[in-house]
């Protein structure tokens, strides 16, 4: 990998209008839905967020204890448990499990952890067919693309693009009706379920108390991935552990509302080990792999709170930078505000390659306001910016604050700038005459100048105060 930071140039990498509209409209609607359902269902949603944050932080502070308890509970329920220090170890463990059972076809439910370790391409390289069964992930796989959102993998695509992908891969003539697209995907994937030998999933939560593994989906594809297969492999980040079953009530109430504006995700599964003898179907084997892959180092850092994340995507939906740039601009598995913190930290010794991501933020604080586990994301963005500064890393295309500092600390210059600032209102008219600028102005405009009145107000205020009048 490059030894220099690869900057996020959000202006040079301008998204097509169609893509930006898809991202912005989806983000806005999900954010509005989250707010409406939380305020309607809870008298004090912020208190619930703080409680969830406290539970997760307590778990992180005692993670070694809860991981041991979760391992014991899972083994008692009949599951095999492994630990993977990094992506390479996790991929190898999954391959060994499959090869020892001579399994050459697997189906996979949506899992950010498997995206993180690039599992699909690895299995294909070793002769194992791996089919995504989440509709969004399936479309991403068809296109040779990568997910651009934690919850909505194809937030950057519209239904016409999806219909074109289906047509080009022989899944039917062009038809962008959502119901037709869904039916075609369902018919194609059901043949894959019954030809596979194992189902691979992630996990939203693991209860240390009971060993229950919790999966939430809106399509039921996780159930289809497990029911006909004899082997279940779950790749789980070590931070997904929660102390008790009763804690799940807090997180499940927040997860669906924060992610999609639902009161509860359509399919919520509690998996307590492999199939019992009394059950008609289901995996006879369950293998749970706890993934570190840099998480241990994050626990020892001053950004450990980022591991509270429950992967709801609410911070992405509300972020003004993400809405303009989409997830691919972040060049990593996790995009948006959470990715701007998590991705550089997970990169370990390659921190320099993603050290610019924390600067892809306006620090407006909206991400913290919507986070269901109260993660102080803006604080950590500043910490990582400082870390990059201490390492002597400079990011191109990010304007320096030095000119502003010089201007703001020189009263005479500042006063002149405020007076001249009104001329900014004339810039759009002048810019229209510049070659090539017309297309740019179709999508953007400068706000009207509203500054320069404070000094006048202050002089007037001081005069009134001198006369003993109240202002």
VENDA-V31395 format. One record per residue. N is the residue number from 1. RES is the residue in one small letter. PHI is phi as a letter, one per 40 degrees, with the letter a starting at -180 (999 if undefined). NEAR is the number of other C-alpha atoms within 12 Angstrom. Layout:
# VENDA-V31395
<<N,RES,PHI,NEAR> <N,RES,PHI,NEAR>>
This chain:
# VENDA-V31395
<<1,x,999,12> <2,x,c,12> <3,x,c,13> <4,x,b,20> <5,x,d,28> <6,x,c,27> <7,x,c,29> <8,x,c,34> <9,x,c,25> <10,x,c,27> <11,x,c,18> <12,x,c,14> <13,x,c,18> <14,x,c,22> <15,x,c,27> <16,x,d,19> <17,x,d,23> <18,x,c,21> <19,x,c,27> <20,x,c,28> <21,x,c,23> <22,x,c,29> <23,x,c,38> <24,x,c,30> <25,x,c,25> <26,x,c,35> <27,x,c,38> <28,x,c,28> <29,x,c,23> <30,x,c,33> <31,x,c,35> <32,x,c,24> <33,x,c,26> <34,x,d,38> <35,x,c,32> <36,x,c,21> <37,x,c,26> <38,x,c,32> <39,x,c,21> <40,x,c,16> <41,x,c,19> <42,x,b,20> <43,x,c,12> <44,x,a,14> <45,x,d,29> <46,x,c,22> <47,x,c,19> <48,x,c,29> <49,x,c,33> <50,x,c,26> <51,x,c,24> <52,x,c,34> <53,x,c,32> <54,x,c,25> <55,x,c,33> <56,x,c,37> <57,x,c,29> <58,x,d,25> <59,x,c,33> <60,x,c,32> <61,x,c,24> <62,x,b,21> <63,x,c,32> <64,x,d,21> <65,x,c,20> <66,x,c,30> <67,x,c,35> <68,x,c,24> <69,x,c,27> <70,x,c,41> <71,x,c,35> <72,x,c,24> <73,x,c,29> <74,x,c,35> <75,x,c,25> <76,x,c,21> <77,x,c,26> <78,x,h,25> <79,x,c,32> <80,x,c,29> <81,x,b,32> <82,x,b,32> <83,x,b,29> <84,x,b,28> <85,x,c,23> <86,x,a,30> <87,x,c,31> <88,x,c,21> <89,x,c,22> <90,x,c,36> <91,x,c,37> <92,x,c,25> <93,x,c,31> <94,x,c,44> <95,x,c,32> <96,x,c,20> <97,x,d,32> <98,x,c,32> <99,x,c,20> <100,x,c,13> <101,x,b,16> <102,x,f,17> <103,x,c,28> <104,x,b,26> <105,x,b,33> <106,x,b,44> <107,x,b,44> <108,x,b,45> <109,x,c,44> <110,x,c,45> <111,x,a,42> <112,x,c,41> <113,x,c,40> <114,x,c,39> <115,x,c,35> <116,x,d,38> <117,x,c,34> <118,x,f,25> <119,x,c,35> <120,x,d,37> <121,x,c,23> <122,x,c,24> <123,x,c,32> <124,x,c,18> <125,x,c,15> <126,x,b,21> <127,x,g,18> <128,x,b,27> <129,x,c,28> <130,x,b,41> <131,x,b,41> <132,x,c,43> <133,x,b,42> <134,x,c,37> <135,x,d,37> <136,x,c,38> <137,x,c,39> <138,x,c,38> <139,x,c,39> <140,x,d,31> <141,x,c,28> <142,x,d,29> <143,x,c,22> <144,x,g,15> <145,x,b,22> <146,x,b,36> <147,x,c,41> <148,x,b,38> <149,x,a,45> <150,x,c,39> <151,x,b,39> <152,x,b,40> <153,x,d,35> <154,x,b,33> <155,x,d,40> <156,x,c,39> <157,x,b,37> <158,x,b,28> <159,x,c,26> <160,x,c,20> <161,x,c,27> <162,x,c,37> <163,x,c,30> <164,x,c,24> <165,x,c,30> <166,x,c,33> <167,x,c,22> <168,x,c,17> <169,x,b,21> <170,x,g,15> <171,x,b,25> <172,x,h,22> <173,x,c,18> <174,x,d,22> <175,x,a,23> <176,x,c,22> <177,x,c,19> <178,x,d,19> <179,x,c,13> <180,x,c,20> <181,x,d,31> <182,x,c,27> <183,x,c,19> <184,x,c,29> <185,x,c,35> <186,x,c,24> <187,x,c,18> <188,x,c,24> <189,x,c,30> <190,x,c,23> <191,x,c,20> <192,x,c,29> <193,x,d,34> <194,x,c,22> <195,x,c,24> <196,x,c,34> <197,x,b,36> <198,x,a,45> <199,x,b,48> <200,x,b,53> <201,x,b,48> <202,x,b,39> <203,x,a,42> <204,x,c,42> <205,x,a,45> <206,x,b,46> <207,x,c,38> <208,x,c,37> <209,x,c,29> <210,x,b,32> <211,x,g,39> <212,x,c,39> <213,x,b,43> <214,x,b,35> <215,x,b,38> <216,x,b,38> <217,x,a,37> <218,x,b,26> <219,x,b,24> <220,x,g,23> <221,x,c,39> <222,x,c,41> <223,x,c,36> <224,x,c,37> <225,x,c,44> <226,x,c,38> <227,x,d,31> <228,x,c,29> <229,x,b,33> <230,x,c,29> <231,x,b,39> <232,x,b,45> <233,x,b,46> <234,x,b,52> <235,x,b,48> <236,x,b,41> <237,x,c,44> <238,x,c,46> <239,x,c,45> <240,x,c,43> <241,x,c,49> <242,x,b,47> <243,x,c,37> <244,x,b,27> <245,x,d,24> <246,x,c,19> <247,x,c,28> <248,x,c,34> <249,x,c,23> <250,x,c,31> <251,x,c,45> <252,x,c,38> <253,x,c,33> <254,x,c,45> <255,x,c,40> <256,x,c,35> <257,x,c,37> <258,x,c,45> <259,x,c,44> <260,x,b,36> <261,x,g,33> <262,x,c,29> <263,x,c,28> <264,x,a,27> <265,x,c,28> <266,x,d,21> <267,x,b,21> <268,x,b,28> <269,x,b,29> <270,x,b,25> <271,x,b,37> <272,x,b,33> <273,x,g,35> <274,x,c,35> <275,x,d,25> <276,x,c,18> <277,x,c,11> <278,x,c,9> <279,x,c,11> <280,x,c,11> <281,x,a,20> <282,x,h,29> <283,x,c,33> <284,x,c,28> <285,x,b,33> <286,x,b,39> <287,x,b,40> <288,x,b,44> <289,x,b,43> <290,x,c,41> <291,x,b,38> <292,x,c,33> <293,x,f,35> <294,x,h,31> <295,x,c,36> <296,x,c,27> <297,x,c,22> <298,x,c,28> <299,x,d,28> <300,x,c,17> <301,x,b,22> <302,x,c,22> <303,x,b,35> <304,x,c,33> <305,x,c,38> <306,x,c,40> <307,x,c,44> <308,x,c,44> <309,x,d,47> <310,x,b,42> <311,x,f,45> <312,x,c,41> <313,x,g,45> <314,x,c,48> <315,x,c,49> <316,x,c,46> <317,x,c,47> <318,x,c,40> <319,x,c,41> <320,x,c,29> <321,x,c,38> <322,x,c,43> <323,x,c,40> <324,x,c,38> <325,x,b,39> <326,x,g,50> <327,x,c,47> <328,x,c,33> <329,x,c,36> <330,x,c,42> <331,x,f,31> <332,x,a,37> <333,x,d,34> <334,x,b,42> <335,x,b,45> <336,x,g,47> <337,x,d,51> <338,x,c,52> <339,x,c,47> <340,x,c,48> <341,x,c,48> <342,x,c,43> <343,x,c,38> <344,x,c,43> <345,x,c,43> <346,x,c,40> <347,x,c,31> <348,x,g,22> <349,x,c,18> <350,x,c,19> <351,x,d,32> <352,x,d,33> <353,x,c,30> <354,x,b,42> <355,x,c,46> <356,x,c,40> <357,x,d,47> <358,x,d,43> <359,x,c,40> <360,x,c,42> <361,x,a,39> <362,x,c,22> <363,x,f,24> <364,x,c,20> <365,x,g,24> <366,x,c,28> <367,x,c,40> <368,x,c,33> <369,x,c,27> <370,x,c,40> <371,x,c,45> <372,x,c,42> <373,x,b,41> <374,x,f,37> <375,x,c,39> <376,x,c,34> <377,x,d,41> <378,x,d,33> <379,x,c,28> <380,x,c,36> <381,x,c,40> <382,x,c,27> <383,x,c,25> <384,x,c,33> <385,x,c,31> <386,x,c,20> <387,x,c,26> <388,x,c,27> <389,x,c,18> <390,x,c,13> <391,x,c,16> <392,x,g,14> <393,x,c,23> <394,x,b,25> <395,x,b,27> <396,x,c,19> <397,x,g,18> <398,x,b,21> <399,x,d,14> <400,x,c,13> <401,x,c,10> <402,x,d,11> <403,x,d,13> <404,x,c,14> <405,x,c,13> <406,x,c,15> <407,x,c,17> <408,x,c,17> <409,x,b,13> <410,x,b,14> <411,x,d,14> <412,x,c,13> <413,x,c,18> <414,x,c,22> <415,x,c,20> <416,x,c,17> <417,x,c,20> <418,x,c,23> <419,x,c,20> <420,x,c,16> <421,x,d,20> <422,x,c,18> <423,x,c,19> <424,x,d,21> <425,x,c,18> <426,x,c,17> <427,x,c,20> <428,x,d,22> <429,x,c,16> <430,x,c,15> <431,x,c,19> <432,x,c,18> <433,x,c,13> <434,x,c,14> <435,x,c,11> <436,x,g,11> <437,x,c,18> <438,x,c,17> <439,x,c,15> <440,x,c,20> <441,x,c,19> <442,x,c,13> <443,x,b,17> <444,x,b,16> <445,x,a,19> <446,x,c,17> <447,x,c,13> <448,x,c,14> <449,x,c,18> <450,x,b,15> <451,x,c,21> <452,x,g,19> <453,x,b,16> <454,x,c,15> <455,x,c,17> <456,x,c,15> <457,x,c,14> <458,x,c,14> <459,x,c,13> <460,x,c,17> <461,x,c,17> <462,x,c,16> <463,x,c,15> <464,x,c,14> <465,x,c,13> <466,x,c,12> <467,x,c,11> <468,x,g,10> <469,x,c,11> <470,x,c,11> <471,x,b,13>>
